[in-house]
């Protein structure tokens, strides 16, 4: 059987460096970089100090509306974020291979906790406010450092992340998405179409036609490579958008449900609770308490 993998992104560190650090400082996000479904063998540390957008990592989909600190493990498929940077926001990316300090550096007893952190990162890790506040500025400074100092700071960051207790595994049940390059292109088409049209009804005939497949073949294919039905994916996009509207607008909950593409308010309430673990009214109420 052939090895099946998503689109491989080639990452090349700067000359004379074993890791890649990029910081994007923008007055406003213009969407120059189009997101695509991809993976890479490098571990990726992502810190956004101000922004908003979707997280699509493995089979996890959610919305963020402030800042975020993520550690994405090697070969874990993810989609680039959209609508992510706001005024005065910045994003710092740190990409490195697990063996960037040698084949066995992290196997020594002193590195055991970091080694376990790398293992957890294979499911995608989202860190909490306490850890973001503690490490955010230090991660941003990596872009200004060179040589030994850069390595030293990164090890300090990894050590702190390894000890952090305020984190969530985004794919707690594990994730295995393997597809050939042409299949990855198909998935990219599906995600793009859903992202642009989830507020409207998307029939199976319509989406199957987009990737030149019959409906039964598409349903089998999509369930196999994502672990969920196409209907569930569309509903997840709608609920994620609903969490955004509930946090950023003064629309009534009923209007939010219809704005997100739901024609049945009770169905919206049921799915919202299944997806977030709480009702839409409770979700908005908790948000209001946090900002008071």
Secondary structure, 3 states (H helix, E strand, C coil): CCCCCCEECCCCCCCCCCEEEEEEEECCCCCCCCCCEEECCCEEEEEEEEEEEEEEECCEEEEEEEEEEEEECCCCCEECCCCCECCCEEEEEEEECCCCCCCCHHHCHHHHHHHHHHHHHCCCEEECHHHHHHHHHHHHHHHHCCHHHHHHHHHHHHHHHHHCCCEEECCCCCCCCCCCHHHHHHHHHHHHHHHHHCCCCCCHHHHHHHCCCCHHHHHHHHHHHHCCCHHHHHHHHHHHHHHHHHHHCCCCHHHHHHHCCCCCHHHHHHHHHHHHCCCHHHHHHHHHHHHC
